[in-house]
């Protein structure tokens, strides 16, 4: 998939309740990362009738995880 494995993006406390370092990553960001690795545009919208529905709810791929060539 082209992702770097074994990396941490951000840091939480011992109970994983609070962010203590790095940056936060949201669930929509995680979904956008998964879609991006599969070659799916993360800002794609599907339609429920006439209403557009974003597939990632505004998520942005986690760039730190993508392998640099």
mmCIF file as Biopython writes it, N, C-alpha, C and O atoms, coordinates in Angstrom:
data_model
#
loop_
_atom_site.group_PDB
_atom_site.id
_atom_site.type_symbol
_atom_site.label_atom_id
_atom_site.label_alt_id
_atom_site.label_comp_id
_atom_site.label_asym_id
_atom_site.label_entity_id
_atom_site.label_seq_id
_atom_site.pdbx_PDB_ins_code
_atom_site.Cartn_x
_atom_site.Cartn_y
_atom_site.Cartn_z
_atom_site.occupancy
_atom_site.B_iso_or_equiv
_atom_site.auth_seq_id
_atom_site.auth_asym_id
_atom_site.pdbx_PDB_model_num
ATOM 1   N N  . UNK A ? 1  ? 0.790   -1.196 0.000  1.0 0.0 1  A 1 
ATOM 2   C CA . UNK A ? 1  ? 0.000   0.000  0.000  1.0 0.0 1  A 1 
ATOM 3   C C  . UNK A ? 1  ? 0.841   1.273  0.000  1.0 0.0 1  A 1 
ATOM 4   O O  . UNK A ? 1  ? 0.296   2.357  -0.210 1.0 0.0 1  A 1 
ATOM 5   N N  . UNK A ? 2  ? 2.154   1.177  0.229  1.0 0.0 2  A 1 
ATOM 6   C CA . UNK A ? 2  ? 2.987   2.362  0.195  1.0 0.0 2  A 1 
ATOM 7   C C  . UNK A ? 2  ? 3.086   3.121  1.499  1.0 0.0 2  A 1 
ATOM 8   O O  . UNK A ? 2  ? 3.597   4.241  1.519  1.0 0.0 2  A 1 
ATOM 9   N N  . UNK A ? 3  ? 2.609   2.540  2.592  1.0 0.0 3  A 1 
ATOM 10  C CA . UNK A ? 3  ? 2.696   3.235  3.875  1.0 0.0 3  A 1 
ATOM 11  C C  . UNK A ? 3  ? 3.950   2.808  4.631  1.0 0.0 3  A 1 
ATOM 12  O O  . UNK A ? 3  ? 4.413   1.674  4.503  1.0 0.0 3  A 1 
ATOM 13  N N  . UNK A ? 4  ? 4.487   3.726  5.415  1.0 0.0 4  A 1 
ATOM 14  C CA . UNK A ? 4  ? 5.595   3.403  6.311  1.0 0.0 4  A 1 
ATOM 15  C C  . UNK A ? 4  ? 4.992   2.764  7.558  1.0 0.0 4  A 1 
ATOM 16  O O  . UNK A ? 4  ? 4.081   3.319  8.172  1.0 0.0 4  A 1 
ATOM 17  N N  . UNK A ? 5  ? 5.506   1.599  7.923  1.0 0.0 5  A 1 
ATOM 18  C CA . UNK A ? 5  ? 4.983   0.881  9.088  1.0 0.0 5  A 1 
ATOM 19  C C  . UNK A ? 5  ? 5.859   1.108  10.304 1.0 0.0 5  A 1 
ATOM 20  O O  . UNK A ? 5  ? 7.026   1.477  10.174 1.0 0.0 5  A 1 
ATOM 21  N N  . UNK A ? 6  ? 5.301   0.890  11.486 1.0 0.0 6  A 1 
ATOM 22  C CA . UNK A ? 6  ? 6.071   1.013  12.714 1.0 0.0 6  A 1 
ATOM 23  C C  . UNK A ? 6  ? 6.326   2.445  13.139 1.0 0.0 6  A 1 
ATOM 24  O O  . UNK A ? 6  ? 7.260   2.713  13.895 1.0 0.0 6  A 1 
ATOM 25  N N  . UNK A ? 7  ? 5.499   3.371  12.657 1.0 0.0 7  A 1 
ATOM 26  C CA . UNK A ? 7  ? 5.667   4.785  12.999 1.0 0.0 7  A 1 
ATOM 27  C C  . UNK A ? 7  ? 4.549   5.220  13.929 1.0 0.0 7  A 1 
ATOM 28  O O  . UNK A ? 7  ? 3.454   4.656  13.918 1.0 0.0 7  A 1 
ATOM 29  N N  . UNK A ? 8  ? 4.839   6.218  14.722 1.0 0.0 8  A 1 
ATOM 30  C CA . UNK A ? 8  ? 3.829   6.842  15.571 1.0 0.0 8  A 1 
ATOM 31  C C  . UNK A ? 8  ? 3.646   8.275  15.101 1.0 0.0 8  A 1 
ATOM 32  O O  . UNK A ? 8  ? 4.615   8.998  14.869 1.0 0.0 8  A 1 
ATOM 33  N N  . UNK A ? 9  ? 2.400   8.670  14.965 1.0 0.0 9  A 1 
ATOM 34  C CA . UNK A ? 9  ? 2.078   10.058 14.618 1.0 0.0 9  A 1 
ATOM 35  C C  . UNK A ? 9  ? 1.351   10.616 15.836 1.0 0.0 9  A 1 
ATOM 36  O O  . UNK A ? 9  ? 0.161   10.367 16.032 1.0 0.0 9  A 1 
ATOM 37  N N  . UNK A ? 10 ? 2.069   11.359 16.637 1.0 0.0 10 A 1 
ATOM 38  C CA . UNK A ? 10 ? 1.489   11.879 17.872 1.0 0.0 10 A 1 
ATOM 39  C C  . UNK A ? 10 ? 1.767   10.940 19.039 1.0 0.0 10 A 1 
ATOM 40  O O  . UNK A ? 10 ? 2.320   9.854  18.866 1.0 0.0 10 A 1 
ATOM 41  N N  . UNK A ? 11 ? 1.380   11.373 20.208 1.0 0.0 11 A 1 
ATOM 42  C CA . UNK A ? 11 ? 1.617   10.603 21.430 1.0 0.0 11 A 1 
ATOM 43  C C  . UNK A ? 11 ? 0.498   10.907 22.418 1.0 0.0 11 A 1 
ATOM 44  O O  . UNK A ? 11 ? 0.046   12.046 22.530 1.0 0.0 11 A 1 
ATOM 45  N N  . UNK A ? 12 ? 0.060   9.878  23.129 1.0 0.0 12 A 1 
ATOM 46  C CA . UNK A ? 12 ? -0.985  10.065 24.140 1.0 0.0 12 A 1 
ATOM 47  C C  . UNK A ? 12 ? -0.437  9.727  25.518 1.0 0.0 12 A 1 
ATOM 48  O O  . UNK A ? 12 ? 0.666   9.198  25.654 1.0 0.0 12 A 1 
ATOM 49  N N  . UNK A ? 13 ? -1.230  10.043 26.537 1.0 0.0 13 A 1 
ATOM 50  C CA . UNK A ? 13 ? -0.849  9.662  27.895 1.0 0.0 13 A 1 
ATOM 51  C C  . UNK A ? 13 ? -0.976  8.146  28.048 1.0 0.0 13 A 1 
ATOM 52  O O  . UNK A ? 13 ? -1.386  7.457  27.114 1.0 0.0 13 A 1 
ATOM 53  N N  . UNK A ? 14 ? -0.623  7.631  29.226 1.0 0.0 14 A 1 
ATOM 54  C CA . UNK A ? 14 ? -0.604  6.181  29.440 1.0 0.0 14 A 1 
ATOM 55  C C  . UNK A ? 14 ? -1.974  5.521  29.304 1.0 0.0 14 A 1 
ATOM 56  O O  . UNK A ? 14 ? -2.044  4.310  29.096 1.0 0.0 14 A 1 
ATOM 57  N N  . UNK A ? 15 ? -3.052  6.269  29.413 1.0 0.0 15 A 1 
ATOM 58  C CA . UNK A ? 15 ? -4.403  5.720  29.254 1.0 0.0 15 A 1 
ATOM 59  C C  . UNK A ? 15 ? -4.999  6.020  27.884 1.0 0.0 15 A 1 
ATOM 60  O O  . UNK A ? 15 ? -6.150  5.677  27.615 1.0 0.0 15 A 1 
ATOM 61  N N  . UNK A ? 16 ? -4.216  6.661  27.017 1.0 0.0 16 A 1 
ATOM 62  C CA . UNK A ? 16 ? -4.662  7.030  25.659 1.0 0.0 16 A 1 
ATOM 63  C C  . UNK A ? 16 ? -5.908  7.915  25.692 1.0 0.0 16 A 1 
ATOM 64  O O  . UNK A ? 16 ? -6.779  7.811  24.829 1.0 0.0 16 A 1 
ATOM 65  N N  . UNK A ? 17 ? -5.979  8.782  26.694 1.0 0.0 17 A 1 
ATOM 66  C CA . UNK A ? 17 ? -7.127  9.673  26.821 1.0 0.0 17 A 1 
ATOM 67  C C  . UNK A ? 17 ? -6.826  11.099 26.371 1.0 0.0 17 A 1 
ATOM 68  O O  . UNK A ? 17 ? -7.730  11.822 25.954 1.0 0.0 17 A 1 
ATOM 69  N N  . UNK A ? 18 ? -5.558  11.506 26.453 1.0 0.0 18 A 1 
ATOM 70  C CA . UNK A ? 18 ? -5.183  12.876 26.102 1.0 0.0 18 A 1 
ATOM 71  C C  . UNK A ? 18 ? -3.974  12.862 25.189 1.0 0.0 18 A 1 
ATOM 72  O O  . UNK A ? 18 ? -3.071  12.040 25.345 1.0 0.0 18 A 1 
ATOM 73  N N  . UNK A ? 19 ? -3.963  13.782 24.231 1.0 0.0 19 A 1 
ATOM 74  C CA . UNK A ? 19 ? -2.814  13.937 23.352 1.0 0.0 19 A 1 
ATOM 75  C C  . UNK A ? 19 ? -1.756  14.731 24.104 1.0 0.0 19 A 1 
ATOM 76  O O  . UNK A ? 19 ? -2.038  15.815 24.616 1.0 0.0 19 A 1 
ATOM 77  N N  . UNK A ? 20 ? -0.538  14.195 24.173 1.0 0.0 20 A 1 
ATOM 78  C CA . UNK A ? 20 ? 0.536   14.882 24.899 1.0 0.0 20 A 1 
ATOM 79  C C  . UNK A ? 20 ? 1.693   15.290 23.987 1.0 0.0 20 A 1 
ATOM 80  O O  . UNK A ? 20 ? 2.583   16.017 24.427 1.0 0.0 20 A 1 
ATOM 81  N N  . UNK A ? 21 ? 1.704   14.853 22.761 1.0 0.0 21 A 1 
ATOM 82  C CA . UNK A ? 21 ? 2.777   15.223 21.846 1.0 0.0 21 A 1 
ATOM 83  C C  . UNK A ? 21 ? 2.399   14.946 20.404 1.0 0.0 21 A 1 
ATOM 84  O O  . UNK A ? 21 ? 1.520   14.130 20.127 1.0 0.0 21 A 1 
ATOM 85  N N  . UNK A ? 22 ? 3.062   15.624 19.496 1.0 0.0 22 A 1 
ATOM 86  C CA . UNK A ? 22 ? 2.765   15.430 18.081 1.0 0.0 22 A 1 
ATOM 87  C C  . UNK A ? 22 ? 1.453   16.083 17.692 1.0 0.0 22 A 1 
ATOM 88  O O  . UNK A ? 22 ? 1.084   17.125 18.233 1.0 0.0 22 A 1 
ATOM 89  N N  . UNK A ? 23 ? 0.763   15.481 16.771 1.0 0.0 23 A 1 
ATOM 90  C CA . UNK A ? 23 ? -0.508  16.064 16.332 1.0 0.0 23 A 1 
ATOM 91  C C  . UNK A ? 23 ? -1.618  15.038 16.454 1.0 0.0 23 A 1 
ATOM 92  O O  . UNK A ? 23 ? -1.363  13.835 16.520 1.0 0.0 23 A 1 
ATOM 93  N N  . UNK A ? 24 ? -2.837  15.515 16.484 1.0 0.0 24 A 1 
ATOM 94  C CA . UNK A ? 24 ? -3.969  14.603 16.577 1.0 0.0 24 A 1 
ATOM 95  C C  . UNK A ? 24 ? -4.356  14.116 15.184 1.0 0.0 24 A 1 
ATOM 96  O O  . UNK A ? 24 ? -4.143  14.804 14.186 1.0 0.0 24 A 1 
ATOM 97  N N  . UNK A ? 25 ? -4.921  12.930 15.140 1.0 0.0 25 A 1 
ATOM 98  C CA . UNK A ? 25 ? -5.408  12.330 13.906 1.0 0.0 25 A 1 
ATOM 99  C C  . UNK A ? 25 ? -6.843  11.903 14.168 1.0 0.0 25 A 1 
ATOM 100 O O  . UNK A ? 25 ? -7.127  11.197 15.135 1.0 0.0 25 A 1 
ATOM 101 N N  . UNK A ? 26 ? -7.740  12.337 13.298 1.0 0.0 26 A 1 
ATOM 102 C CA . UNK A ? 26 ? -9.154  12.011 13.488 1.0 0.0 26 A 1 
ATOM 103 C C  . UNK A ? 26 ? -9.524  10.726 12.760 1.0 0.0 26 A 1 
ATOM 104 O O  . UNK A ? 26 ? -8.766  10.240 11.921 1.0 0.0 26 A 1 
ATOM 105 N N  . UNK A ? 27 ? -10.680 10.185 13.080 1.0 0.0 27 A 1 
ATOM 106 C CA . UNK A ? 27 ? -11.194 9.014  12.370 1.0 0.0 27 A 1 
ATOM 107 C C  . UNK A ? 27 ? -11.370 9.335  10.884 1.0 0.0 27 A 1 
ATOM 108 O O  . UNK A ? 27 ? -10.981 8.518  10.050 1.0 0.0 27 A 1 
ATOM 109 N N  . UNK A ? 28 ? -11.945 10.500 10.512 1.0 0.0 28 A 1 
ATOM 110 C CA . UNK A ? 28 ? -12.016 10.823 9.083  1.0 0.0 28 A 1 
ATOM 111 C C  . UNK A ? 28 ? -10.635 10.885 8.416  1.0 0.0 28 A 1 
ATOM 112 O O  . UNK A ? 28 ? -10.509 10.518 7.248  1.0 0.0 28 A 1 
ATOM 113 N N  . UNK A ? 29 ? -9.593  11.344 9.136  1.0 0.0 29 A 1 
ATOM 114 C CA . UNK A ? 29 ? -8.241  11.354 8.587  1.0 0.0 29 A 1 
ATOM 115 C C  . UNK A ? 29 ? -7.763  9.921  8.330  1.0 0.0 29 A 1 
ATOM 116 O O  . UNK A ? 29 ? -7.136  9.645  7.308  1.0 0.0 29 A 1 
ATOM 117 N N  . UNK A ? 30 ? -8.060  9.021  9.254  1.0 0.0 30 A 1 
ATOM 118 C CA . UNK A ? 30 ? -7.666  7.622  9.092  1.0 0.0 30 A 1 
ATOM 119 C C  . UNK A ? 30 ? -8.354  7.021  7.868  1.0 0.0 30 A 1 
ATOM 120 O O  . UNK A ? 30 ? -7.714  6.336  7.070  1.0 0.0 30 A 1 
ATOM 121 N N  . UNK A ? 31 ? -9.661  7.276  7.716  1.0 0.0 31 A 1 
ATOM 122 C CA . UNK A ? 31 ? -10.387 6.773  6.541  1.0 0.0 31 A 1 
ATOM 123 C C  . UNK A ? 31 ? -9.819  7.363  5.253  1.0 0.0 31 A 1 
ATOM 124 O O  . UNK A ? 31 ? -9.671  6.649  4.261  1.0 0.0 31 A 1 
ATOM 125 N N  . UNK A ? 32 ? -9.501  8.651  5.257  1.0 0.0 32 A 1 
ATOM 126 C CA . UNK A ? 32 ? -8.923  9.294  4.073  1.0 0.0 32 A 1 
ATOM 127 C C  . UNK A ? 32 ? -7.586  8.656  3.722  1.0 0.0 32 A 1 
ATOM 128 O O  . UNK A ? 32 ? -7.265  8.508  2.542  1.0 0.0 32 A 1 
ATOM 129 N N  . UNK A ? 33 ? -6.799  8.276  4.727  1.0 0.0 33 A 1 
ATOM 130 C CA . UNK A ? 33 ? -5.515  7.610  4.491  1.0 0.0 33 A 1 
ATOM 131 C C  . UNK A ? 33 ? -5.726  6.249  3.848  1.0 0.0 33 A 1 
ATOM 132 O O  . UNK A ? 33 ? -5.032  5.895  2.894  1.0 0.0 33 A 1 
ATOM 133 N N  . UNK A ? 34 ? -6.679  5.487  4.365  1.0 0.0 34 A 1 
ATOM 134 C CA . UNK A ? 34 ? -6.979  4.173  3.790  1.0 0.0 34 A 1 
ATOM 135 C C  . UNK A ? 34 ? -7.420  4.321  2.334  1.0 0.0 34 A 1 
ATOM 136 O O  . UNK A ? 34 ? -6.933  3.598  1.464  1.0 0.0 34 A 1 
ATOM 137 N N  . UNK A ? 35 ? -8.330  5.246  2.066  1.0 0.0 35 A 1 
ATOM 138 C CA . UNK A ? 35 ? -8.797  5.454  0.694  1.0 0.0 35 A 1 
ATOM 139 C C  . UNK A ? 35 ? -7.649  5.884  -0.218 1.0 0.0 35 A 1 
ATOM 140 O O  . UNK A ? 35 ? -7.545  5.404  -1.346 1.0 0.0 35 A 1 
ATOM 141 N N  . UNK A ? 36 ? -6.794  6.777  0.254  1.0 0.0 36 A 1 
ATOM 142 C CA . UNK A ? 36 ? -5.680  7.268  -0.564 1.0 0.0 36 A 1 
ATOM 143 C C  . UNK A ? 36 ? -4.732  6.130  -0.938 1.0 0.0 36 A 1 
ATOM 144 O O  . UNK A ? 36 ? -4.220  6.104  -2.057 1.0 0.0 36 A 1 
ATOM 145 N N  . UNK A ? 37 ? -4.486  5.185  -0.021 1.0 0.0 37 A 1 
ATOM 146 C CA . UNK A ? 37 ? -3.604  4.063  -0.334 1.0 0.0 37 A 1 
ATOM 147 C C  . UNK A ? 37 ? -4.223  3.138  -1.373 1.0 0.0 37 A 1 
ATOM 148 O O  . UNK A ? 37 ? -3.504  2.436  -2.084 1.0 0.0 37 A 1 
ATOM 149 N N  . UNK A ? 38 ? -5.545  3.131  -1.467 1.0 0.0 38 A 1 
ATOM 150 C CA . UNK A ? 38 ? -6.230  2.294  -2.459 1.0 0.0 38 A 1 
ATOM 151 C C  . UNK A ? 38 ? -6.460  3.034  -3.773 1.0 0.0 38 A 1 
ATOM 152 O O  . UNK A ? 38 ? -7.047  2.486  -4.705 1.0 0.0 38 A 1 
ATOM 153 N N  . UNK A ? 39 ? -5.995  4.286  -3.844 1.0 0.0 39 A 1 
ATOM 154 C CA . UNK A ? 39 ? -6.151  5.056  -5.075 1.0 0.0 39 A 1 
ATOM 155 C C  . UNK A ? 39 ? -7.514  5.702  -5.223 1.0 0.0 39 A 1 
ATOM 156 O O  . UNK A ? 39 ? -7.893  6.110  -6.321 1.0 0.0 39 A 1 
ATOM 157 N N  . UNK A ? 40 ? -8.260  5.799  -4.122 1.0 0.0 40 A 1 
ATOM 158 C CA . UNK A ? 40 ? -9.582  6.430  -4.131 1.0 0.0 40 A 1 
ATOM 159 C C  . UNK A ? 40 ? -9.436  7.857  -3.628 1.0 0.0 40 A 1 
ATOM 160 O O  . UNK A ? 40 ? -8.841  8.087  -2.575 1.0 0.0 40 A 1 
ATOM 161 N N  . UNK A ? 41 ? -9.969  8.808  -4.365 1.0 0.0 41 A 1 
ATOM 162 C CA . UNK A ? 41 ? -9.912  10.225 -3.973 1.0 0.0 41 A 1 
ATOM 163 C C  . UNK A ? 41 ? -10.647 10.415 -2.644 1.0 0.0 41 A 1 
ATOM 164 O O  . UNK A ? 41 ? -11.853 10.175 -2.579 1.0 0.0 41 A 1 
ATOM 165 N N  . UNK A ? 42 ? -9.942  10.848 -1.567 1.0 0.0 42 A 1 
ATOM 166 C CA . UNK A ? 42 ? -10.573 10.969 -0.259 1.0 0.0 42 A 1 
ATOM 167 C C  . UNK A ? 42 ? -11.651 12.056 -0.159 1.0 0.0 42 A 1 
ATOM 168 O O  . UNK A ? 42 ? -12.434 12.075 0.791  1.0 0.0 42 A 1 
ATOM 169 N N  . UNK A ? 43 ? -11.684 12.953 -1.139 1.0 0.0 43 A 1 
ATOM 170 C CA . UNK A ? 43 ? -12.704 14.004 -1.091 1.0 0.0 43 A 1 
ATOM 171 C C  . UNK A ? 43 ? -13.896 13.682 -1.980 1.0 0.0 43 A 1 
ATOM 172 O O  . UNK A ? 43 ? -14.726 14.545 -2.264 1.0 0.0 43 A 1 
ATOM 173 N N  . UNK A ? 44 ? -13.970 12.423 -2.418 1.0 0.0 44 A 1 
ATOM 174 C CA . UNK A ? 44 ? -15.061 11.961 -3.251 1.0 0.0 44 A 1 
ATOM 175 C C  . UNK A ? 44 ? -16.389 12.072 -2.500 1.0 0.0 44 A 1 
ATOM 176 O O  . UNK A ? 44 ? -16.448 11.879 -1.285 1.0 0.0 44 A 1 
ATOM 177 N N  . UNK A ? 45 ? -17.428 12.380 -3.228 1.0 0.0 45 A 1 
ATOM 178 C CA . UNK A ? 45 ? -18.772 12.422 -2.636 1.0 0.0 45 A 1 
ATOM 179 C C  . UNK A ? 45 ? -19.647 11.381 -3.327 1.0 0.0 45 A 1 
ATOM 180 O O  . UNK A ? 45 ? -19.632 11.249 -4.550 1.0 0.0 45 A 1 
ATOM 181 N N  . UNK A ? 46 ? -20.394 10.659 -2.534 1.0 0.0 46 A 1 
ATOM 182 C CA . UNK A ? 46 ? -21.425 9.771  -3.051 1.0 0.0 46 A 1 
ATOM 183 C C  . UNK A ? 46 ? -22.743 10.521 -2.918 1.0 0.0 46 A 1 
ATOM 184 O O  . UNK A ? 46 ? -22.795 11.571 -2.278 1.0 0.0 46 A 1 
ATOM 185 N N  . UNK A ? 47 ? -23.777 10.009 -3.498 1.0 0.0 47 A 1 
ATOM 186 C CA . UNK A ? 47 ? -25.059 10.720 -3.438 1.0 0.0 47 A 1 
ATOM 187 C C  . UNK A ? 47 ? -26.145 9.833  -2.862 1.0 0.0 47 A 1 
ATOM 188 O O  . UNK A ? 47 ? -26.302 8.677  -3.254 1.0 0.0 47 A 1 
ATOM 189 N N  . UNK A ? 48 ? -26.888 10.395 -1.928 1.0 0.0 48 A 1 
ATOM 190 C CA . UNK A ? 48 ? -28.085 9.780  -1.370 1.0 0.0 48 A 1 
ATOM 191 C C  . UNK A ? 48 ? -29.242 10.569 -1.961 1.0 0.0 48 A 1 
ATOM 192 O O  . UNK A ? 48 ? -29.655 11.589 -1.410 1.0 0.0 48 A 1 
ATOM 193 N N  . UNK A ? 49 ? -29.759 10.093 -3.079 1.0 0.0 49 A 1 
ATOM 194 C CA . UNK A ? 49 ? -30.726 10.891 -3.817 1.0 0.0 49 A 1 
ATOM 195 C C  . UNK A ? 49 ? -29.992 12.066 -4.435 1.0 0.0 49 A 1 
ATOM 196 O O  . UNK A ? 49 ? -29.045 11.876 -5.198 1.0 0.0 49 A 1 
ATOM 197 N N  . UNK A ? 50 ? -30.421 13.283 -4.111 1.0 0.0 50 A 1 
ATOM 198 C CA . UNK A ? 50 ? -29.759 14.493 -4.607 1.0 0.0 50 A 1 
ATOM 199 C C  . UNK A ? 50 ? -28.742 15.054 -3.625 1.0 0.0 50 A 1 
ATOM 200 O O  . UNK A ? 50 ? -28.051 16.026 -3.934 1.0 0.0 50 A 1 
ATOM 201 N N  . UNK A ? 51 ? -28.644 14.455 -2.452 1.0 0.0 51 A 1 
ATOM 202 C CA . UNK A ? 51 ? -27.781 14.986 -1.402 1.0 0.0 51 A 1 
ATOM 203 C C  . UNK A ? 51 ? -26.379 14.395 -1.477 1.0 0.0 51 A 1 
ATOM 204 O O  . UNK A ? 51 ? -26.228 13.175 -1.424 1.0 0.0 51 A 1 
ATOM 205 N N  . UNK A ? 52 ? -25.334 15.247 -1.601 1.0 0.0 52 A 1 
ATOM 206 C CA . UNK A ? 52 ? -23.961 14.718 -1.612 1.0 0.0 52 A 1 
ATOM 207 C C  . UNK A ? 52 ? -23.537 14.280 -0.205 1.0 0.0 52 A 1 
ATOM 208 O O  . UNK A ? 52 ? -23.820 14.958 0.782  1.0 0.0 52 A 1 
ATOM 209 N N  . UNK A ? 53 ? -22.862 13.150 -0.137 1.0 0.0 53 A 1 
ATOM 210 C CA . UNK A ? 53 ? -22.378 12.610 1.136  1.0 0.0 53 A 1 
ATOM 211 C C  . UNK A ? 53 ? -20.878 12.355 0.993  1.0 0.0 53 A 1 
ATOM 212 O O  . UNK A ? 53 ? -20.477 11.461 0.248  1.0 0.0 53 A 1 
ATOM 213 N N  . UNK A ? 54 ? -20.033 13.137 1.704  1.0 0.0 54 A 1 
ATOM 214 C CA . UNK A ? 54 ? -18.587 12.924 1.597  1.0 0.0 54 A 1 
ATOM 215 C C  . UNK A ? 54 ? -18.196 11.575 2.203  1.0 0.0 54 A 1 
ATOM 216 O O  . UNK A ? 54 ? -18.703 11.194 3.258  1.0 0.0 54 A 1 
ATOM 217 N N  . UNK A ? 55 ? -17.287 10.849 1.528  1.0 0.0 55 A 1 
ATOM 218 C CA . UNK A ? 55 ? -16.937 9.517  2.019  1.0 0.0 55 A 1 
ATOM 219 C C  . UNK A ? 55 ? -16.048 9.547  3.254  1.0 0.0 55 A 1 
ATOM 220 O O  . UNK A ? 55 ? -15.970 8.552  3.974  1.0 0.0 55 A 1 
ATOM 221 N N  . UNK A ? 56 ? -15.377 10.663 3.514  1.0 0.0 56 A 1 
ATOM 222 C CA . UNK A ? 56 ? -14.498 10.724 4.686  1.0 0.0 56 A 1 
ATOM 223 C C  . UNK A ? 56 ? -14.888 11.812 5.678  1.0 0.0 56 A 1 
ATOM 224 O O  . UNK A ? 56 ? -14.167 12.031 6.652  1.0 0.0 56 A 1 
ATOM 225 N N  . UNK A ? 57 ? -15.987 12.488 5.464  1.0 0.0 57 A 1 
ATOM 226 C CA . UNK A ? 57 ? -16.413 13.546 6.384  1.0 0.0 57 A 1 
ATOM 227 C C  . UNK A ? 57 ? -15.329 14.606 6.562  1.0 0.0 57 A 1 
ATOM 228 O O  . UNK A ? 57 ? -15.106 15.102 7.666  1.0 0.0 57 A 1 
ATOM 229 N N  . UNK A ? 58 ? -14.649 14.951 5.445  1.0 0.0 58 A 1 
ATOM 230 C CA . UNK A ? 58 ? -13.652 16.018 5.489  1.0 0.0 58 A 1 
ATOM 231 C C  . UNK A ? 58 ? -12.266 15.586 5.926  1.0 0.0 58 A 1 
ATOM 232 O O  . UNK A ? 58 ? -11.421 16.435 6.208  1.0 0.0 58 A 1 
ATOM 233 N N  . UNK A ? 59 ? -12.011 14.280 5.990  1.0 0.0 59 A 1 
ATOM 234 C CA . UNK A ? 59 ? -10.696 13.802 6.418  1.0 0.0 59 A 1 
ATOM 235 C C  . UNK A ? 59 ? -9.596  14.108 5.418  1.0 0.0 59 A 1 
ATOM 236 O O  . UNK A ? 59 ? -9.847  14.276 4.225  1.0 0.0 59 A 1 
ATOM 237 N N  . UNK A ? 60 ? -8.372  14.177 5.926  1.0 0.0 60 A 1 
ATOM 238 C CA . UNK A ? 60 ? -7.180  14.446 5.121  1.0 0.0 60 A 1 
ATOM 239 C C  . UNK A ? 60 ? -6.206  13.291 5.355  1.0 0.0 60 A 1 
ATOM 240 O O  . UNK A ? 60 ? -5.970  12.913 6.502  1.0 0.0 60 A 1 
ATOM 241 N N  . UNK A ? 61 ? -5.630  12.719 4.278  1.0 0.0 61 A 1 
ATOM 242 C CA . UNK A ? 61 ? -4.669  11.625 4.472  1.0 0.0 61 A 1 
ATOM 243 C C  . UNK A ? 61 ? -3.507  12.028 5.393  1.0 0.0 61 A 1 
ATOM 244 O O  . UNK A ? 61 ? -3.055  13.173 5.370  1.0 0.0 61 A 1 
ATOM 245 N N  . UNK A ? 62 ? -3.036  11.079 6.194  1.0 0.0 62 A 1 
ATOM 246 C CA . UNK A ? 62 ? -1.939  11.308 7.139  1.0 0.0 62 A 1 
ATOM 247 C C  . UNK A ? 62 ? -0.631  11.210 6.346  1.0 0.0 62 A 1 
ATOM 248 O O  . UNK A ? 62 ? -0.114  10.114 6.130  1.0 0.0 62 A 1 
ATOM 249 N N  . UNK A ? 63 ? -0.109  12.339 5.922  1.0 0.0 63 A 1 
ATOM 250 C CA . UNK A ? 63 ? 1.059   12.393 5.029  1.0 0.0 63 A 1 
ATOM 251 C C  . UNK A ? 63 ? 2.300   11.742 5.636  1.0 0.0 63 A 1 
ATOM 252 O O  . UNK A ? 63 ? 3.123   11.192 4.904  1.0 0.0 63 A 1 
ATOM 253 N N  . UNK A ? 64 ? 2.448   11.793 6.943  1.0 0.0 64 A 1 
ATOM 254 C CA . UNK A ? 64 ? 3.634   11.218 7.600  1.0 0.0 64 A 1 
ATOM 255 C C  . UNK A ? 64 ? 3.754   9.713  7.390  1.0 0.0 64 A 1 
ATOM 256 O O  . UNK A ? 64 ? 4.838   9.151  7.547  1.0 0.0 64 A 1 
ATOM 257 N N  . UNK A ? 65 ? 2.655   9.058  7.036  1.0 0.0 65 A 1 
ATOM 258 C CA . UNK A ? 65 ? 2.684   7.608  6.868  1.0 0.0 65 A 1 
ATOM 259 C C  . UNK A ? 65 ? 3.044   7.149  5.475  1.0 0.0 65 A 1 
ATOM 260 O O  . UNK A ? 65 ? 3.333   5.970  5.269  1.0 0.0 65 A 1 
ATOM 261 N N  . UNK A ? 66 ? 3.034   8.063  4.507  1.0 0.0 66 A 1 
ATOM 262 C CA . UNK A ? 66 ? 3.320   7.668  3.134  1.0 0.0 66 A 1 
ATOM 263 C C  . UNK A ? 66 ? 4.820   7.616  2.896  1.0 0.0 66 A 1 
ATOM 264 O O  . UNK A ? 66 ? 5.554   8.538  3.251  1.0 0.0 66 A 1 
ATOM 265 N N  . UNK A ? 67 ? 5.262   6.518  2.288  1.0 0.0 67 A 1 
ATOM 266 C CA . UNK A ? 67 ? 6.694   6.327  2.016  1.0 0.0 67 A 1 
ATOM 267 C C  . UNK A ? 67 ? 7.183   7.379  1.035  1.0 0.0 67 A 1 
ATOM 268 O O  . UNK A ? 67 ? 6.509   7.696  0.055  1.0 0.0 67 A 1 
ATOM 269 N N  . UNK A ? 68 ? 8.345   7.907  1.308  1.0 0.0 68 A 1 
ATOM 270 C CA . UNK A ? 68 ? 8.964   8.888  0.427  1.0 0.0 68 A 1 
ATOM 271 C C  . UNK A ? 68 ? 9.923   8.153  -0.497 1.0 0.0 68 A 1 
ATOM 272 O O  . UNK A ? 68 ? 10.734  7.346  -0.043 1.0 0.0 68 A 1 
ATOM 273 N N  . UNK A ? 69 ? 9.832   8.429  -1.785 1.0 0.0 69 A 1 
ATOM 274 C CA . UNK A ? 69 ? 10.726  7.773  -2.753 1.0 0.0 69 A 1 
ATOM 275 C C  . UNK A ? 69 ? 11.996  8.559  -2.919 1.0 0.0 69 A 1 
ATOM 276 O O  . UNK A ? 69 ? 12.870  8.165  -3.691 1.0 0.0 69 A 1 
#
